[in-house]
Amino acid sequence: MQAYVDFFYITDQRPGPDRGAPSFIHESEDMMQELMRLKNKDKKSFELNKENLERMRDELVKGEYSLRQNDYKEAFKTYTRVANIFEALQDYRTASYFHNRCLEISVEYKYLEGEARAYQGLGKAEENVMNKDMAM
């Protein structure tokens, strides 16, 4: 079930700030100014083609299945791969959603290394939207 919810978040193309995954970060004022400056430049986005959608579906289903089998390390790896896809696209909002998912898994299963990596991913997302204090 969670894989379908995540898939919806990823493919949601509505305009506005409420689209997509719930964000765990908020863009700083500096970032908003930078985005306005770069508005006319090419911005990468997740292409909704068959190959990307099938790959994303497979990753999300694998992550959910791993959690159901109590294979938290595999679930963590899967959600980290998904977060990395969105970091590469500079979609830090969606990346933060999946890093937070990794954090929740790590805390629930007392996976300390995973918790540290999840905080690192969330920190990178904050840093990339110019929230230096939150990143630290």
N, C-alpha and C positions, 0 to 999 in steps of 0.2 A: 504494500500500500504506500509506504513512504517513497518508494522509487517513483511512483506515479505523481506524487505531489512535487517532488524535486524536478521531475521531467517537465511538469507544467511551469514551474518557476523559470526553468531554463528557456523554454520556448515561448514564454509570454512576451509578445511584441507590442503590447499597448503602450502608447506614449505616456510620459509623466513619471514622477518619482516613485509611484507606487507599483511600478511594474517589476517583475522578476522576483528573485529571492529576497526574503526579508534581510535587510542589511544589519550587520553588527558594527558597522563603522559609519561615520558621517563625514562627508567631505568638508575640509576646512575652507575658510574664506579664500585663502591663497589658492587652493585647488580650484575653487569655482572661477576665480579670475583667470587662472591658467587655462581652464576648459573653454572659457569664452574666447580667449586669445587663439586657441587652437581649433575653434569650432569649424572652420572651413577646411581643415586638413583631414586627410583620410584617417578614419578611426576604424580599427579592426573590430569585428563583432563575430559572434558565434553564428556561422552560416547554417541555416535550417535546410540543409540538403540531406538526402537519404543516408549517405555514409556517416555524416556527423551525428544525425539523430539515432541511428542504429548503434553507433559506438557509445553514445551517451546513455542510451537505454540499457545496453549491456553492462556498462560500468555501474549504473545506479542499482540495477537488479542484483548484480554481484555483491555490492556493498550491503544491501538489505539482507540478502541470503546469508552472507557471512555473519552478520549480526545475529540472525535467527539460529545459526549453528554455533553461536558463542565463539566464533573465530574473530575476536576483536582486532587482532593485529592485521588480518587480511582486510577487514572492513576499514580500518584506519588507513592502510595503504591505498585502498580503492578511492576513498574520499579525498585523500591527499592528491592522487592523480587528477581527479576532477577539479580540485582547487587550482592545481598547477595549469590546467588547460585555460582556466579563466584568468589567471595571472598573466599568462602569455598574451591574452587578448586585451589586457589592461582593464578587465572588468573586475575591479577589486571588491565591489559590492557582492557579487556572486561568489568570488573566491573566499571572502570572509565568511559567507554562509557555510561553505564546506569545511573551512578551517574550524569554525565553531562546532560543526558536527564532529570533527575529529577530537576536539576538546571534550565534548560531552561523552564520547566513547571512552576516552582515556580516563576521565574522572570516574565514570561508572565502573570500569574494570581495573582501576588503580594501576594504570599503565603509565608510569612516571616519565619514561622517555617520550612516549607519545604526547603526553601533556605538555612537555617542554617544546616539542616540535610544533604542536598546535598553537601554543602561545607565540612561537617564533613566526608562524605563518600569519597569525592575526596582527602581529607587530609590523610585519612587512606590508600588509595591506594598509594599515594605518599610516605608515611612513609614506607609501606611494600616493596617498590622498593628502599628504602634507600635514598630518596630525602628529607632529613630532612628540608632543607630551604623551599622547595616548600610546604611541608606538613604544615608548620607553616603558 
